């Protein structure tokens, strides 16, 4: 399993609209993609324009190839992209350890 | 519940030592602290010196006051601090939505 962390900054004052858009976008695209295992959307406390999208994928390629090279990626960016203040910073991680 | 995200960069080549130190440090300090609910340690795929420490706390103050102002915080920094390449970037987040 691989964790995708997308560190997203949106335009000021657009939180309510983005809250709706990101949840709708995930349901319509990411959650239907091959290898999708689960996700969380987290909202910044100190930085109210900052969001973390964390997606668990079965393999790295399920995100970087199967999703990003699919029409679903274009659809996803069409839904959430208009709110972005810049390009999200995206990297992948592997679990070292955890309590659960 | 509040998520603490600590974005950590360590010195090159120190991964094996840090893997041990961070797990020991969490067990000795953070996991025993008031309001601690759970944690994950994630290792970077693209950036092998990057780690994410994600800690779930009952309240923001359980981290910012109860833990950070306790002797346990000094102990924690003594265990993991020598590996840091710079100060970790730490912010807090609240769950908007998730699949589980």
Backbone of each chain as ProteinMPNN parsed JSONL, in Angstrom:
{"seq_chain_A": "XXXXXXXXXXXXXXXXXXXXXXXXXXXXXXXXXXXXXXXXXXXXXXXXXXXXXXXXXXXXXXXXXXXXXXXXXXXXXXXXXXXXXXXXXXXXXXXXXXXX", "coords_chain_A": {"N_chain_A": [[0.835, -1.205, 0.0], [0.407, 2.241, -0.735], [0.74, 5.614, 0.267], [-0.657, 8.496, -1.001], [0.085, 11.862, -0.708], [-1.395, 14.842, -1.128], [-0.753, 18.148, -1.03], [-2.536, 20.883, -0.719], [-3.3, 24.195, -1.689], [-5.779, 26.577, -1.555], [-7.731, 29.25, -3.093], [-8.348, 32.196, -1.182], [-11.194, 32.389, 0.923], [-12.774, 30.587, -0.391], [-13.508, 28.264, 0.824], [-15.963, 26.921, 1.556], [-17.175, 26.302, -0.887], [-15.13, 24.758, -1.995], [-14.956, 22.649, -0.187], [-17.256, 21.221, -0.809], [-16.773, 20.646, -3.508], [-14.395, 19.078, -3.533], [-15.131, 16.758, -2.202], [-17.168, 15.816, -3.848], [-15.73, 15.503, -6.197], [-13.857, 13.495, -5.521], [-15.588, 11.325, -5.032], [-16.664, 10.983, -7.581], [-14.496, 10.388, -9.21], [-11.7, 9.614, -8.189], [-12.357, 7.68, -6.204], [-13.457, 5.709, -7.694], [-11.439, 4.644, -9.096], [-8.952, 2.294, -10.3], [-7.35, 0.313, -7.883], [-7.751, 2.06, -5.793], [-7.956, 2.506, -2.326], [-8.855, 3.945, -0.153], [-9.47, 7.124, 1.523], [-8.704, 10.365, 2.985], [-9.773, 13.682, 3.695], [-8.326, 16.518, 4.923], [-8.546, 19.561, 6.759], [-6.825, 22.646, 7.129], [-5.846, 24.007, 10.284], [-4.192, 26.113, 11.318], [-3.676, 27.246, 8.849], [-6.063, 28.208, 6.937], [-6.509, 28.008, 4.217], [-5.285, 25.744, 3.455], [-5.3, 22.35, 2.515], [-5.174, 18.842, 3.072], [-5.067, 16.121, 1.027], [-5.301, 12.799, 1.358], [-4.671, 9.788, -0.053], [-5.06, 6.346, -0.177], [-3.501, 3.918, -2.025], [-3.329, 0.797, -3.801], [-0.979, 0.203, -5.233], [1.886, 2.164, -6.281], [1.758, 2.733, -9.009], [-0.956, 2.542, -9.519], [-1.843, 5.064, -8.865], [-0.029, 6.867, -10.242], [-0.027, 6.055, -12.895], [-2.419, 4.506, -13.691], [-4.509, 6.151, -12.68], [-3.658, 8.885, -13.166], [-3.201, 8.973, -15.892], [-5.628, 8.634, -16.986], [-8.938, 9.447, -18.295], [-10.407, 10.175, -16.075], [-8.73, 11.656, -14.451], [-8.514, 14.116, -15.733], [-11.149, 14.9, -15.479], [-11.323, 15.105, -12.678], [-9.455, 17.205, -12.162], [-10.815, 19.204, -13.445], [-12.924, 19.63, -11.744], [-11.841, 20.318, -9.19], [-9.623, 21.91, -9.727], [-10.143, 24.699, -10.437], [-10.227, 25.999, -7.984], [-7.703, 26.0, -6.92], [-4.81, 27.634, -5.577], [-2.341, 27.354, -6.51], [-0.134, 24.905, -7.986], [-0.796, 21.741, -6.594], [1.271, 20.127, -4.148], [2.555, 17.022, -4.518], [3.429, 13.939, -3.182], [4.558, 10.555, -2.539], [4.238, 7.957, -0.066], [5.396, 5.371, 2.147], [4.239, 3.197, 4.651], [5.912, 3.197, 7.699], [5.466, 2.6, 10.416], [2.74, 2.28, 12.729], [-0.005, 2.982, 14.971], [-2.278, 1.703, 14.491]], "CA_chain_A": [[0.0, 0.0, 0.0], [1.132, 3.502, -0.868], [-0.042, 6.803, 0.608], [-0.465, 9.742, -1.753], [-0.244, 13.078, 0.039], [-1.497, 16.048, -1.956], [-0.78, 19.335, -0.166], [-3.307, 21.774, -1.599], [-3.634, 25.558, -1.229], [-6.859, 27.126, -2.393], [-7.939, 30.696, -3.041], [-8.963, 32.65, 0.073], [-12.634, 32.606, 0.951], [-13.482, 29.605, -1.223], [-13.531, 26.999, 1.556], [-17.244, 26.199, 1.534], [-17.343, 25.741, -2.231], [-14.129, 23.708, -2.21], [-15.351, 21.487, 0.634], [-18.241, 20.456, -1.587], [-16.186, 20.187, -4.774], [-13.404, 18.008, -3.365], [-15.828, 15.52, -1.843], [-17.855, 15.364, -5.054], [-14.694, 15.072, -7.147], [-13.334, 12.194, -5.089], [-16.62, 10.306, -5.242], [-16.897, 10.779, -9.013], [-13.306, 9.999, -9.991], [-10.665, 8.866, -7.467], [-12.898, 6.521, -5.479], [-13.837, 4.676, -8.668], [-10.255, 4.285, -9.872], [-8.303, 1.008, -9.998], [-6.367, 0.325, -6.813], [-8.14, 2.979, -4.7], [-8.277, 1.77, -1.102], [-9.485, 4.8, 0.844], [-8.941, 8.497, 1.517], [-9.14, 11.363, 3.963], [-9.554, 15.094, 3.398], [-8.068, 17.242, 6.173], [-8.535, 21.025, 6.59], [-5.84, 23.299, 7.974], [-6.252, 24.81, 11.438], [-3.416, 27.359, 11.267], [-3.71, 27.753, 7.47], [-7.402, 27.797, 6.491], [-6.539, 27.73, 2.769], [-4.508, 24.528, 3.203], [-5.988, 21.072, 2.64], [-4.42, 17.623, 2.778], [-5.799, 14.981, 0.491], [-4.506, 11.583, 1.551], [-5.321, 8.665, -0.727], [-4.346, 5.07, -0.083], [-3.555, 3.154, -3.275], [-2.721, -0.533, -3.682], [0.392, 0.344, -5.725], [2.248, 3.503, -6.758], [1.313, 2.87, -10.397], [-2.394, 2.788, -9.543], [-2.026, 6.516, -8.894], [0.767, 7.621, -11.219], [-0.331, 5.621, -14.262], [-3.825, 4.15, -13.918], [-5.386, 7.305, -12.471], [-3.227, 10.147, -13.769], [-3.248, 8.917, -17.354], [-7.0, 8.289, -17.377], [-9.85, 10.593, -18.421], [-10.895, 10.557, -14.741], [-7.846, 12.685, -13.901], [-8.938, 15.383, -16.344], [-12.433, 15.241, -14.851], [-10.978, 15.512, -11.314], [-8.857, 18.535, -12.188], [-11.853, 20.149, -13.845], [-13.798, 19.899, -10.586], [-11.143, 20.968, -8.063], [-8.57, 22.813, -10.195], [-10.468, 26.126, -10.413], [-10.07, 26.565, -6.643], [-6.3, 25.94, -6.499], [-4.011, 28.856, -5.611], [-1.092, 26.953, -7.163], [-0.121, 23.461, -8.206], [-0.629, 20.957, -5.358], [2.521, 19.375, -3.99], [2.149, 15.625, -4.359], [4.454, 12.897, -3.072], [4.061, 9.26, -2.079], [4.866, 7.491, 1.166], [5.156, 3.992, 2.564], [4.082, 3.15, 6.11], [6.965, 2.576, 8.512], [4.806, 2.011, 11.576], [1.573, 3.014, 13.183], [-0.654, 2.409, 16.146], [-3.495, 0.977, 14.13]], "C_chain_A": [[0.866, 1.25, 0.0], [0.194, 4.643, -0.459], [0.337, 7.925, -0.336], [-0.826, 10.89, -0.834], [-0.232, 14.232, -0.945], [-1.715, 17.225, -1.012], [-1.32, 20.47, -1.027], [-3.51, 23.137, -0.937], [-4.701, 26.108, -2.165], [-6.939, 28.634, -2.232], [-8.706, 31.065, -1.76], [-10.471, 32.805, -0.095], [-13.451, 31.577, 0.182], [-13.701, 28.279, -0.495], [-14.84, 26.229, 1.401], [-17.474, 25.552, 0.173], [-16.366, 24.598, -2.475], [-14.457, 22.459, -1.395], [-16.316, 20.595, -0.143], [-17.584, 19.836, -2.818], [-15.235, 19.01, -4.556], [-14.09, 16.689, -3.009], [-16.568, 14.937, -3.047], [-16.842, 14.818, -6.052], [-14.121, 13.707, -6.794], [-14.347, 11.09, -5.394], [-16.778, 9.961, -6.72], [-15.707, 10.166, -9.742], [-12.368, 9.083, -9.2], [-11.218, 7.575, -6.86], [-13.322, 5.388, -6.402], [-12.63, 4.121, -9.407], [-9.645, 2.967, -9.391], [-7.279, 1.17, -8.88], [-6.668, 1.291, -5.687], [-8.552, 2.173, -3.469], [-8.98, 2.619, -0.051], [-8.857, 6.181, 0.821], [-9.392, 9.257, 2.746], [-8.907, 12.747, 3.368], [-9.446, 15.827, 4.729], [-7.964, 18.736, 5.877], [-7.597, 21.672, 7.602], [-6.441, 24.105, 9.108], [-5.522, 26.154, 11.39], [-3.512, 28.035, 9.899], [-5.035, 27.349, 6.847], [-7.529, 27.601, 4.985], [-5.791, 26.434, 2.427], [-5.36, 23.282, 3.447], [-4.975, 19.949, 2.392], [-5.391, 16.598, 2.216], [-4.879, 13.78, 0.592], [-5.278, 10.421, 0.955], [-4.451, 7.431, -0.58], [-4.605, 4.284, -1.371], [-2.88, 1.803, -3.052], [-1.262, -0.486, -4.12], [0.628, 1.781, -6.16], [1.675, 3.747, -8.151], [-0.202, 3.046, -10.501], [-2.691, 4.283, -9.537], [-1.34, 7.161, -10.083], [0.439, 7.257, -12.664], [-1.843, 5.444, -14.446], [-4.761, 5.348, -13.736], [-4.942, 8.521, -13.277], [-3.285, 10.146, -15.296], [-4.645, 8.561, -17.871], [-7.828, 9.558, -17.585], [-10.378, 11.071, -17.072], [-10.025, 11.643, -14.121], [-8.214, 14.061, -14.451], [-10.249, 15.862, -15.717], [-12.206, 15.781, -13.431], [-10.42, 16.935, -11.295], [-9.866, 19.596, -12.629], [-12.747, 20.553, -12.689], [-13.071, 20.713, -9.519], [-10.132, 22.036, -8.498], [-8.912, 24.296, -10.125], [-10.298, 26.793, -9.044], [-8.61, 26.677, -6.214], [-5.644, 27.322, -6.572], [-2.663, 28.609, -6.281], [-1.151, 25.46, -7.37], [0.025, 22.74, -6.865], [0.743, 20.283, -5.335], [2.155, 17.937, -3.656], [3.383, 14.729, -4.248], [3.807, 11.64, -2.496], [4.889, 8.756, -0.901], [4.496, 6.037, 1.43], [5.148, 3.96, 4.086], [5.289, 2.486, 6.762], [6.332, 1.888, 9.709], [3.63, 2.879, 11.976], [0.9, 2.277, 14.313], [-1.89, 1.613, 15.762], [-3.426, 0.51, 12.686]], "O_chain_A": [[1.913, 1.306, 0.646], [-0.99, 4.638, -0.795], [1.512, 8.27, -0.46], [-1.907, 10.904, -0.245], [0.803, 14.562, -1.524], [-2.713, 17.295, -0.295], [-0.651, 20.951, -1.941], [-3.853, 23.214, 0.243], [-4.551, 26.105, -3.387], [-6.303, 29.217, -1.354], [-9.594, 30.334, -1.321], [-10.953, 33.288, -1.119], [-14.676, 31.678, 0.108], [-14.041, 27.277, -1.125], [-14.828, 25.025, 1.145], [-17.911, 24.405, 0.084], [-16.721, 23.59, -3.086], [-14.255, 21.339, -1.865], [-16.199, 19.369, -0.13], [-17.803, 18.667, -3.134], [-15.267, 18.044, -5.319], [-13.672, 15.626, -3.467], [-16.593, 13.722, -3.242], [-17.076, 13.785, -6.678], [-13.925, 12.864, -7.669], [-13.995, 10.049, -5.948], [-16.998, 8.803, -7.077], [-15.876, 9.503, -10.766], [-12.256, 7.898, -9.514], [-10.615, 6.51, -6.991], [-13.522, 4.255, -5.964], [-12.768, 3.232, -10.247], [-9.801, 2.58, -8.233], [-6.437, 2.067, -8.93], [-5.918, 1.345, -4.712], [-9.387, 1.272, -3.556], [-9.631, 2.082, 0.845], [-7.83, 6.39, 0.175], [-10.321, 8.859, 3.449], [-7.949, 12.955, 2.623], [-10.353, 15.769, 5.558], [-7.372, 19.137, 4.875], [-7.576, 21.301, 8.775], [-7.435, 24.807, 8.919], [-6.156, 27.209, 11.417], [-3.438, 29.26, 9.805], [-5.138, 26.26, 6.282], [-8.542, 27.085, 4.515], [-5.676, 26.07, 1.257], [-6.052, 23.179, 4.46], [-4.044, 20.098, 1.601], [-6.395, 16.255, 2.84], [-3.809, 13.749, -0.016], [-6.385, 10.104, 1.387], [-3.246, 7.473, -0.83], [-5.747, 4.024, -1.75], [-1.978, 1.677, -2.224], [-0.398, -1.065, -3.461], [-0.322, 2.53, -6.382], [1.168, 4.831, -8.441], [-0.687, 3.635, -11.467], [-3.675, 4.725, -10.131], [-1.96, 7.904, -10.843], [0.615, 8.08, -13.562], [-2.467, 6.138, -15.249], [-5.687, 5.546, -14.522], [-5.745, 9.122, -13.99], [-3.404, 11.202, -15.917], [-4.819, 8.231, -19.044], [-7.454, 10.627, -17.103], [-10.754, 12.234, -16.93], [-10.519, 12.465, -13.349], [-8.224, 15.049, -13.717], [-10.438, 17.051, -15.46], [-12.81, 16.776, -13.03], [-10.862, 17.77, -10.506], [-9.77, 20.755, -12.224], [-13.266, 21.669, -12.65], [-13.617, 21.687, -9.001], [-9.823, 22.952, -7.736], [-8.042, 25.095, -9.781], [-10.233, 28.019, -8.958], [-8.306, 27.374, -5.247], [-5.889, 28.086, -7.506], [-1.932, 29.552, -6.582], [-2.12, 24.814, -6.97], [0.896, 23.101, -6.074], [1.292, 19.921, -6.376], [1.523, 17.669, -2.634], [4.265, 14.756, -5.106], [2.668, 11.662, -2.03], [6.068, 9.08, -0.759], [3.45, 5.546, 1.005], [5.962, 4.622, 4.731], [5.647, 1.358, 6.424], [6.625, 0.725, 9.988], [3.541, 4.051, 11.611], [1.187, 1.11, 14.582], [-2.482, 0.931, 16.598], [-4.362, -0.122, 12.196]]}, "seq_chain_B": "XXXXXXXXXXXXXXXXXXXXXXXXXXXXXXXXXXXXXXXXXXXXXXXXXXXXXXXXXXXXXXXXXXXXXXXXXXXXXXXXXXXXXXXXXXXXXXXXXXXX", "coords_chain_B": {"N_chain_B": [[-11.337, 15.635, 17.431], [-7.951, 16.123, 16.447], [-5.557, 16.346, 13.859], [-2.118, 16.177, 13.938], [0.381, 17.11, 11.747], [3.625, 16.454, 11.14], [6.186, 17.397, 9.172], [9.053, 16.076, 8.233], [12.52, 16.348, 7.636], [15.394, 14.479, 7.278], [18.941, 13.927, 7.874], [20.971, 12.856, 5.132], [21.362, 9.379, 4.479], [20.86, 8.445, 7.001], [18.659, 6.911, 7.48], [18.106, 4.246, 8.511], [18.93, 4.362, 11.19], [17.302, 6.451, 12.046], [14.74, 5.418, 11.629], [14.567, 3.565, 13.681], [14.931, 5.249, 15.9], [12.765, 7.08, 15.805], [10.536, 5.485, 16.205], [11.068, 4.433, 18.721], [11.165, 6.8, 20.165], [8.534, 7.793, 19.932], [7.112, 5.793, 21.296], [8.156, 6.087, 23.874], [7.483, 8.678, 24.615], [5.459, 10.463, 23.13], [3.292, 8.654, 22.807], [2.556, 8.191, 25.358], [1.451, 10.47, 26.234], [-0.975, 12.886, 27.401], [-4.157, 12.776, 25.904], [-3.311, 11.637, 23.552], [-4.164, 9.773, 20.704], [-3.441, 8.119, 18.638], [-1.134, 7.174, 15.965], [0.827, 7.543, 12.914], [3.773, 6.715, 11.107], [5.227, 7.719, 8.193], [7.225, 7.023, 5.328], [9.131, 8.71, 2.845], [8.736, 8.157, -0.66], [9.578, 9.345, -3.145], [11.285, 11.168, -1.973], [13.672, 10.214, -0.063], [14.677, 11.17, 2.321], [12.605, 12.289, 3.594], [10.069, 12.302, 6.017], [6.809, 11.663, 7.298], [5.21, 12.412, 10.207], [2.321, 11.601, 11.691], [0.056, 12.444, 14.055], [-2.703, 11.711, 16.017], [-4.64, 13.648, 18.077], [-6.694, 14.263, 20.959], [-7.487, 16.904, 21.486], [-6.438, 20.153, 20.25], [-4.889, 21.452, 22.14], [-3.893, 19.378, 23.647], [-1.665, 18.62, 22.219], [-0.244, 21.098, 21.705], [0.054, 22.323, 24.181], [-0.123, 20.462, 26.475], [1.65, 18.396, 25.672], [3.854, 19.724, 24.362], [4.801, 21.487, 26.266], [5.772, 19.921, 28.198], [8.126, 17.842, 30.068], [8.438, 15.577, 28.538], [8.506, 16.394, 25.899], [11.023, 17.541, 25.594], [12.542, 15.264, 26.003], [11.719, 13.746, 23.777], [12.653, 15.365, 21.623], [15.335, 15.105, 22.135], [15.813, 12.503, 21.394], [15.048, 12.254, 18.642], [15.833, 14.638, 17.427], [18.667, 14.92, 16.782], [18.894, 13.8, 14.264], [17.6, 15.426, 12.475], [17.466, 17.454, 9.52], [16.704, 20.0, 9.456], [14.381, 22.293, 11.021], [11.38, 20.614, 11.761], [8.349, 20.957, 9.867], [5.385, 21.831, 11.214], [1.925, 21.492, 11.388], [-1.614, 21.689, 12.139], [-4.654, 19.835, 11.624], [-8.126, 19.362, 10.754], [-10.51, 16.819, 10.317], [-12.256, 16.743, 7.314], [-13.638, 14.926, 5.671], [-13.809, 11.394, 5.042], [-13.095, 8.022, 3.974], [-13.2, 6.118, 5.852]], "CA_chain_B": [[-10.013, 15.089, 17.159], [-7.071, 16.974, 15.644], [-4.388, 15.668, 13.296], [-0.838, 16.882, 13.84], [1.263, 16.626, 10.682], [5.007, 16.937, 11.223], [6.892, 17.104, 7.917], [10.416, 15.977, 8.775], [13.627, 16.01, 6.716], [16.554, 14.036, 8.064], [20.225, 13.918, 7.181], [21.116, 11.766, 4.168], [22.037, 8.159, 4.903], [20.577, 8.126, 8.41], [17.31, 6.339, 7.547], [17.96, 3.062, 9.373], [19.013, 4.81, 12.589], [16.132, 7.272, 12.365], [13.582, 4.511, 11.714], [14.554, 3.008, 15.042], [14.81, 6.318, 16.892], [11.433, 7.714, 15.841], [9.582, 4.548, 16.802], [11.37, 4.387, 20.158], [10.788, 8.1, 20.727], [7.075, 7.867, 20.052], [6.676, 4.867, 22.353], [8.593, 6.571, 25.18], [7.031, 10.036, 24.971], [4.18, 10.9, 22.558], [2.221, 7.67, 23.012], [2.169, 8.207, 26.778], [1.024, 11.819, 26.575], [-2.415, 13.123, 27.565], [-4.906, 13.077, 24.694], [-2.806, 10.879, 22.388], [-5.149, 8.793, 20.242], [-2.849, 7.199, 17.675], [-0.151, 7.829, 15.091], [1.469, 6.82, 11.815], [5.019, 7.241, 10.556], [5.29, 7.411, 6.764], [8.54, 7.307, 4.737], [9.02, 9.219, 1.491], [9.134, 7.343, -1.807], [10.396, 10.195, -4.025], [12.251, 11.897, -1.141], [13.97, 9.236, 0.999], [14.991, 11.824, 3.602], [11.382, 12.914, 4.107], [9.163, 11.473, 6.825], [5.611, 12.294, 7.846], [4.694, 11.899, 11.472], [0.929, 12.028, 11.848], [-0.418, 12.074, 15.392], [-4.082, 12.106, 16.312], [-4.8, 14.122, 19.455], [-8.093, 14.54, 21.299], [-7.676, 18.341, 21.287], [-5.239, 20.883, 19.814], [-4.083, 21.785, 23.315], [-3.169, 18.174, 24.093], [-0.355, 18.67, 21.576], [0.488, 22.37, 21.789], [0.301, 22.689, 25.581], [0.153, 19.322, 27.365], [2.864, 17.695, 25.26], [5.01, 20.569, 24.035], [5.315, 22.169, 27.457], [6.116, 18.899, 29.194], [9.481, 17.274, 29.949], [8.439, 14.545, 27.496], [8.87, 17.021, 24.619], [12.492, 17.651, 25.604], [13.042, 13.893, 25.814], [11.432, 13.415, 22.373], [13.597, 16.078, 20.76], [16.66, 14.541, 22.369], [15.908, 11.219, 20.686], [14.941, 12.376, 17.184], [16.409, 15.896, 16.947], [19.999, 14.824, 16.182], [18.815, 13.342, 12.875], [16.905, 16.41, 11.637], [18.247, 18.322, 8.631], [16.166, 21.341, 9.699], [13.228, 22.221, 11.914], [10.192, 20.04, 11.127], [7.213, 21.854, 9.646], [4.271, 21.218, 11.942], [0.627, 22.176, 11.43], [-2.728, 20.857, 12.612], [-5.738, 19.686, 10.651], [-9.381, 18.756, 11.207], [-11.045, 15.957, 9.253], [-13.46, 17.161, 6.592], [-14.344, 13.711, 5.311], [-12.936, 10.266, 4.751], [-13.787, 6.804, 3.588], [-13.231, 5.155, 6.959]], "C_chain_B": [[-9.248, 15.995, 16.203], [-5.925, 16.111, 15.127], [-3.203, 16.619, 13.328], [-0.073, 16.266, 12.671], [2.625, 17.275, 10.867], [5.736, 16.439, 9.989], [8.385, 17.228, 8.227], [11.401, 15.652, 7.657], [14.829, 15.634, 7.575], [17.823, 14.104, 7.219], [20.345, 12.671, 6.289], [21.84, 10.576, 4.788], [21.732, 7.71, 6.318], [19.241, 7.392, 8.584], [17.183, 5.184, 8.546], [18.002, 3.453, 10.847], [17.772, 5.602, 12.991], [14.876, 6.414, 12.487], [13.451, 3.944, 13.127], [14.262, 4.101, 16.063], [13.385, 6.869, 16.953], [10.41, 6.771, 16.475], [9.803, 4.436, 18.32], [10.924, 5.679, 20.828], [9.296, 8.246, 20.925], [6.598, 7.006, 21.219], [6.991, 5.424, 23.738], [7.927, 7.877, 25.597], [5.611, 10.324, 24.454], [3.046, 9.946, 22.933], [1.751, 7.618, 24.464], [1.553, 9.538, 27.182], [-0.5, 11.938, 26.613], [-3.071, 13.451, 26.219], [-4.4, 12.384, 23.437], [-3.812, 9.812, 22.0], [-4.561, 7.78, 19.258], [-1.885, 7.931, 16.759], [0.199, 6.928, 13.917], [2.787, 7.503, 11.504], [5.106, 6.767, 9.113], [6.638, 7.857, 6.211], [8.388, 7.701, 3.269], [9.491, 8.238, 0.431], [10.048, 8.173, -2.715], [11.518, 10.884, -3.253], [12.61, 11.031, 0.065], [14.416, 9.863, 2.321], [13.757, 12.461, 4.237], [10.531, 11.896, 4.859], [7.939, 12.32, 7.199], [5.284, 11.61, 9.167], [3.302, 12.478, 11.646], [0.434, 11.519, 13.198], [-1.844, 12.584, 15.566], [-4.183, 12.421, 17.805], [-6.276, 14.411, 19.717], [-8.402, 16.017, 21.07], [-6.355, 18.954, 20.827], [-4.305, 21.116, 21.004], [-3.357, 20.564, 23.888], [-1.781, 18.122, 23.452], [0.409, 19.944, 21.937], [0.835, 22.766, 23.23], [0.751, 21.463, 26.387], [1.444, 18.595, 26.981], [4.05, 18.639, 25.116], [5.6, 21.275, 25.246], [5.703, 21.193, 28.558], [7.572, 18.468, 29.045], [9.561, 16.213, 28.854], [8.84, 15.125, 26.145], [10.381, 17.167, 24.512], [13.121, 16.276, 25.37], [12.889, 13.456, 24.358], [12.447, 14.066, 21.447], [15.03, 15.568, 20.945], [16.89, 13.246, 21.601], [15.948, 11.418, 19.172], [15.662, 13.6, 16.609], [17.776, 15.769, 16.283], [19.995, 14.374, 14.716], [18.245, 14.4, 11.931], [17.893, 17.188, 10.769], [17.806, 19.773, 8.777], [14.989, 21.189, 10.644], [12.049, 21.584, 11.171], [9.116, 21.116, 10.927], [5.98, 21.181, 10.228], [3.023, 22.091, 11.833], [-0.435, 21.164, 11.837], [-3.889, 20.913, 11.631], [-6.953, 19.047, 11.322], [-9.973, 17.993, 10.04], [-12.285, 16.587, 8.63], [-14.283, 15.925, 6.236], [-13.342, 12.607, 5.005], [-13.762, 9.034, 4.497], [-13.887, 5.809, 4.747], [-13.113, 5.882, 8.292]], "O_chain_B": [[-9.82, 16.563, 15.273], [-5.39, 15.265, 15.844], [-3.276, 17.732, 12.808], [0.101, 15.049, 12.609], [2.762, 18.494, 10.763], [5.89, 15.236, 9.779], [8.906, 18.321, 8.449], [11.142, 14.778, 6.83], [15.225, 16.372, 8.476], [17.772, 14.312, 6.007], [19.884, 11.587, 6.645], [22.809, 10.743, 5.529], [22.278, 6.712, 6.789], [18.746, 7.265, 9.704], [16.244, 5.158, 9.342], [17.221, 2.951, 11.655], [17.255, 5.462, 14.099], [14.039, 6.66, 13.355], [12.355, 3.862, 13.681], [13.455, 3.915, 16.974], [12.858, 7.098, 18.041], [9.52, 7.215, 17.201], [8.849, 4.354, 19.094], [10.37, 5.657, 21.927], [8.839, 8.756, 21.948], [5.78, 7.441, 22.029], [6.203, 5.262, 24.669], [7.812, 8.162, 26.789], [4.672, 10.419, 25.244], [1.966, 10.384, 23.331], [0.689, 7.074, 24.765], [1.173, 9.723, 28.338], [-1.214, 11.19, 25.945], [-2.585, 14.31, 25.483], [-4.995, 12.528, 22.369], [-4.266, 9.038, 22.843], [-5.123, 6.701, 19.069], [-1.821, 9.161, 16.768], [-0.084, 5.73, 13.916], [2.908, 8.723, 11.622], [5.065, 5.568, 8.839], [7.143, 8.923, 6.566], [7.606, 7.094, 2.537], [10.512, 7.571, 0.596], [11.164, 7.753, -3.021], [12.581, 11.154, -3.812], [11.942, 11.096, 1.097], [14.521, 9.167, 3.331], [13.849, 13.095, 5.289], [10.308, 10.78, 4.39], [8.037, 13.533, 7.388], [5.106, 10.394, 9.231], [3.127, 13.693, 11.738], [0.4, 10.314, 13.447], [-2.141, 13.747, 15.292], [-3.866, 11.598, 18.664], [-7.017, 14.764, 18.799], [-9.453, 16.354, 20.525], [-5.29, 18.357, 20.99], [-3.086, 20.992, 20.883], [-2.323, 20.706, 24.541], [-0.83, 17.637, 24.066], [1.546, 19.892, 22.408], [1.817, 23.474, 23.457], [1.863, 21.432, 26.914], [2.235, 18.222, 27.848], [5.119, 18.394, 25.675], [6.78, 21.625, 25.245], [5.933, 21.585, 29.702], [8.184, 18.705, 28.004], [10.635, 15.975, 28.301], [9.447, 14.431, 25.329], [10.954, 16.938, 23.447], [14.101, 16.144, 24.637], [13.803, 12.874, 23.775], [13.032, 13.404, 20.59], [15.833, 15.601, 20.013], [18.014, 12.933, 21.209], [16.783, 10.823, 18.491], [16.055, 13.601, 15.442], [18.026, 16.459, 15.294], [20.988, 14.551, 14.011], [18.391, 14.283, 10.715], [18.992, 17.533, 11.203], [18.471, 20.676, 8.271], [14.638, 20.072, 11.026], [11.754, 21.987, 10.047], [8.998, 22.053, 11.716], [5.582, 20.1, 9.793], [3.059, 23.281, 12.147], [-0.193, 19.957, 11.874], [-4.08, 21.893, 10.912], [-6.839, 18.308, 12.3], [-9.944, 18.465, 8.903], [-13.241, 16.923, 9.328], [-15.49, 15.889, 6.477], [-12.169, 12.872, 4.741], [-14.963, 8.998, 4.764], [-14.568, 4.789, 4.644], [-13.12, 5.245, 9.346]]}, "name": "protein", "num_of_chains": 2, "seq": "XXXXXXXXXXXXXXXXXXXXXXXXXXXXXXXXXXXXXXXXXXXXXXXXXXXXXXXXXXXXXXXXXXXXXXXXXXXXXXXXXXXXXXXXXXXXXXXXXXXXXXXXXXXXXXXXXXXXXXXXXXXXXXXXXXXXXXXXXXXXXXXXXXXXXXXXXXXXXXXXXXXXXXXXXXXXXXXXXXXXXXXXXXXXXXXXXXXXXXXX"}
